[in-house]
Structures are given as structure tokens and as C-alpha cells.
Amino acid sequence: MAIRTSSASKRPKLSKLRLLLLGLGLGGFYFLLPKFGNFHDSLALWHHVTWPWLGVALIALAATYAAAAAVYVLLALQPLRYFRTYMVQLASMFANRLLPAGIGAISVNYAYLRRNHHTKTQASAVVTSNNLLGFVGHMLLLVGVLVSTRVAVTTRQPTVPKQYIVYGLTITAIIVGVLLVWQTLRSRFLKAIRQLLVVLSGYRQRPGSFV
């Protein structure tokens, strides 16, 4: 005797994972929508282009991503082809135009490392090391500029754009909420952090790569 199932039982349950994916999708739409205005601003600048300086800018831009590719080749825990890595850095440039705070470049490079025989922990370690070195390098350049130039000190407090505050609070709320709701995910997260620290400590045997 065949058992009939009601139409209500066939409906997919609104699980926690689907709620999370829905929240991430809505958040991504909120982040991406304001970015489309950047394309219009970029096109408007073409009316004021000085062509010789545009050529110099393109050469400097190519050199920047050539250096970024070299950093990833040196930090990688598995062999990477330089030219392919360079093309990935160019792709990450376009991804960064859409996603806030460098998330686009981080995601592209993480996916590239995963496809080149890096485990999740190894790929995370390489991306983390690259961003850490970038932060240190920028701070050194900033200190050098401040020391070598005379800058008038003002008492006006810098203002943080409201959209950056919204981005930070939203991402923080999502991370904290996920870790509070899913105990299993929280334990996996802590385990991943411990594994990441172990992989990062392995760079002590490769000090030349960091230099």
C-alpha cells in the first residue's frame, strides 16, 4: 500500500544553515550595491586623462602585482607557477573592486592556493602571512614618510566613514552569532586556529622567504 505524503512534508525545512546563507546573501547584496557607483566615477575620469602619465601608472600597476605574485610564490607551502600567480593577482584586483576591505583578493588567492595542493589550513596561513607582511610594510612606509617630511599637526579628529562602521559591525555580528549558535562550528573554529598557528610557526624554518 503506497503511503501518500502531504505537500507540506515535501517543503524544505528552513534550517539554520539556510538562514545563515540567506543572511550572507542579503549582506553581500547590501555591500555590493554601493560599489556599482564606482564604475560610473571611473568612466568619468577618462575625460581628464593625461596619456603619458597613464602609461607610467600602468607600468607601476603591473610592477605592483608582479611583486605581489612574487610574495605568494615565496610564501607558498607548495610550488606555484609565477606567471599563473601573476594572472591571479590581476584577477584579485577586479574582485577587490566589488567586495569591501580586500575580501575579494583574499578569497581569490585562497581559492587559488586550494587548487594548488594547499590544505585549508595551509592556504589560510599563506594568506594570513601575506596580509601581515603587507600591514608591517605599510606601517614602515608610513613612519618613513612622517619622519622624512614636515607635516602640520592639527587637533581635528579623523572621522571614520559610516559605511565602514556598518561593515565592521555586520561582519562581527555574523561571526559572533554563528559561533554562539553552533557549538560544533565553534570547536572546529578553535581547532582551525590552533592548526593555523602551527603552520605559521613553520615559517621560522624559512626566514629567507619573509625577508
QUILINKA-V596173 format. One record per residue. N is the residue number from 1. SS is DSSP state (alpha for helix, beta for strand, coil for the rest). PSI is psi in radians with two decimals (999 if undefined). BURIAL is I if it has 24 or more other ideal C-beta (glycine too) atoms within 12 Angstrom, else O. Layout:
((N | SS | PSI | BURIAL) (N | SS | PSI | BURIAL))
This chain:
((1 | coil | 2.16 | O) (2 | coil | 2.44 | O) (3 | coil | 2.12 | O) (4 | coil | 2.36 | O) (5 | coil | 2.39 | O) (6 | coil | 2.78 | O) (7 | alpha | -0.48 | O) (8 | alpha | -0.61 | O) (9 | alpha | -0.37 | O) (10 | alpha | -0.24 | O) (11 | coil | 2.38 | O) (12 | coil | 2.43 | O) (13 | coil | 2.49 | O) (14 | coil | 1.44 | O) (15 | coil | 3.00 | O) (16 | alpha | -0.65 | O) (17 | alpha | -0.71 | O) (18 | alpha | -0.62 | O) (19 | alpha | -0.69 | O) (20 | alpha | -0.79 | O) (21 | alpha | -0.65 | O) (22 | alpha | -0.75 | O) (23 | alpha | -0.72 | O) (24 | alpha | -0.66 | O) (25 | alpha | -0.75 | O) (26 | alpha | -0.69 | O) (27 | alpha | -0.71 | I) (28 | alpha | -0.68 | O) (29 | alpha | -0.67 | O) (30 | alpha | -0.64 | O) (31 | alpha | -0.66 | I) (32 | alpha | -0.57 | O) (33 | alpha | -0.80 | O) (34 | alpha | -0.35 | O) (35 | alpha | -0.40 | I) (36 | alpha | -0.37 | O) (37 | alpha | -0.36 | O) (38 | alpha | -0.53 | O) (39 | alpha | -0.71 | O) (40 | alpha | -0.72 | O) (41 | alpha | -0.68 | O) (42 | alpha | -0.71 | O) (43 | alpha | -0.59 | O) (44 | alpha | -0.46 | O) (45 | alpha | -0.32 | O) (46 | alpha | -0.37 | O) (47 | alpha | -0.22 | O) (48 | alpha | 0.36 | O) (49 | coil | 2.35 | O) (50 | coil | 1.93 | O) (51 | alpha | -0.73 | O) (52 | alpha | -0.73 | O) (53 | alpha | -0.49 | O) (54 | alpha | -0.70 | O) (55 | alpha | -0.73 | O) (56 | alpha | -0.71 | O) (57 | alpha | -0.69 | O) (58 | alpha | -0.69 | O) (59 | alpha | -0.76 | O) (60 | alpha | -0.66 | O) (61 | alpha | -0.75 | O) (62 | alpha | -0.70 | O) (63 | alpha | -0.61 | O) (64 | alpha | -0.83 | O) (65 | alpha | -0.39 | I) (66 | alpha | -0.72 | O) (67 | alpha | -0.69 | O) (68 | alpha | -0.69 | I) (69 | alpha | -0.69 | I) (70 | alpha | -0.66 | O) (71 | alpha | -0.79 | I) (72 | alpha | -0.65 | I) (73 | alpha | -0.68 | I) (74 | alpha | -0.64 | I) (75 | alpha | -0.35 | I) (76 | coil | 2.49 | I) (77 | coil | -0.15 | I) (78 | coil | 2.65 | O) (79 | coil | 2.41 | O) (80 | coil | 2.51 | I) (81 | coil | 2.31 | O) (82 | alpha | -0.83 | O) (83 | alpha | -0.73 | O) (84 | alpha | -0.69 | O) (85 | alpha | -0.65 | I) (86 | alpha | -0.73 | I) (87 | alpha | -0.61 | O) (88 | alpha | -0.66 | I) (89 | alpha | -0.65 | I) (90 | alpha | -0.69 | I) (91 | alpha | -0.67 | I) (92 | alpha | -0.47 | I) (93 | alpha | -0.76 | I) (94 | alpha | -0.65 | O) (95 | alpha | -0.57 | I) (96 | alpha | -0.40 | I) (97 | alpha | -0.36 | O) (98 | alpha | -0.63 | I) (99 | coil | 2.50 | I) (100 | alpha | 2.71 | I) (101 | alpha | 0.60 | O) (102 | alpha | 0.18 | I) (103 | alpha | -0.58 | I) (104 | alpha | -0.85 | I) (105 | alpha | -0.69 | I) (106 | alpha | -0.77 | I) (107 | alpha | -0.75 | I) (108 | alpha | -0.79 | I) (109 | alpha | -0.62 | I) (110 | alpha | -0.81 | I) (111 | alpha | -0.66 | O) (112 | alpha | -0.75 | I) (113 | alpha | -0.66 | I) (114 | alpha | -0.62 | O) (115 | alpha | -0.18 | O) (116 | coil | 0.84 | I) (117 | coil | 0.43 | O) (118 | coil | 2.40 | I) (119 | coil | 2.98 | O) (120 | alpha | -0.73 | O) (121 | alpha | -0.73 | I) (122 | alpha | -0.77 | I) (123 | alpha | -0.72 | I) (124 | alpha | -0.69 | I) (125 | alpha | -0.73 | I) (126 | alpha | -0.80 | I) (127 | alpha | -0.72 | I) (128 | alpha | -0.76 | I) (129 | alpha | -0.73 | I) (130 | alpha | -0.79 | I) (131 | alpha | -0.59 | I) (132 | alpha | -0.76 | O) (133 | alpha | -0.66 | I) (134 | alpha | -0.71 | I) (135 | alpha | -0.79 | O) (136 | alpha | -0.75 | O) (137 | alpha | -0.73 | O) (138 | alpha | -0.67 | O) (139 | alpha | -0.68 | O) (140 | alpha | -0.72 | O) (141 | alpha | -0.70 | O) (142 | alpha | -0.77 | O) (143 | alpha | -0.71 | O) (144 | alpha | -0.72 | O) (145 | alpha | -0.75 | O) (146 | alpha | -0.61 | O) (147 | alpha | -0.66 | O) (148 | alpha | -0.15 | O) (149 | coil | 2.74 | O) (150 | coil | 2.00 | O) (151 | coil | 2.25 | O) (152 | coil | 2.28 | O) (153 | coil | 2.20 | O) (154 | coil | 2.74 | O) (155 | coil | -0.02 | O) (156 | coil | 2.28 | O) (157 | coil | 2.38 | O) (158 | coil | 2.56 | O) (159 | coil | 2.41 | O) (160 | coil | 2.24 | O) (161 | coil | 2.46 | O) (162 | alpha | -0.59 | O) (163 | alpha | -0.59 | O) (164 | alpha | -0.65 | O) (165 | alpha | -0.73 | O) (166 | alpha | -0.75 | O) (167 | alpha | -0.87 | I) (168 | alpha | -0.78 | O) (169 | alpha | -0.68 | O) (170 | alpha | -0.84 | O) (171 | alpha | -0.75 | I) (172 | alpha | -0.75 | O) (173 | alpha | -0.70 | O) (174 | alpha | -0.80 | I) (175 | alpha | -0.83 | O) (176 | alpha | -0.73 | O) (177 | alpha | -0.76 | O) (178 | alpha | -0.77 | I) (179 | alpha | -0.52 | O) (180 | alpha | -0.63 | O) (181 | alpha | -0.79 | O) (182 | coil | 1.84 | O) (183 | alpha | -0.68 | O) (184 | alpha | -0.76 | O) (185 | alpha | -0.61 | O) (186 | alpha | -0.74 | O) (187 | alpha | -0.64 | O) (188 | alpha | -0.64 | O) (189 | alpha | -0.80 | O) (190 | alpha | -0.67 | O) (191 | alpha | -0.72 | O) (192 | alpha | -0.66 | O) (193 | alpha | -0.75 | O) (194 | alpha | -0.74 | O) (195 | alpha | -0.65 | O) (196 | alpha | -0.73 | I) (197 | alpha | -0.61 | O) (198 | alpha | -0.77 | O) (199 | alpha | -0.72 | I) (200 | alpha | -0.62 | I) (201 | alpha | -0.38 | O) (202 | alpha | -0.30 | O) (203 | alpha | -0.22 | I) (204 | alpha | -0.40 | O) (205 | alpha | -0.08 | O) (206 | coil | 1.03 | O) (207 | alpha | -0.47 | O) (208 | alpha | -0.57 | O) (209 | alpha | -0.73 | O) (210 | alpha | -0.66 | O) (211 | coil | 999 | O))
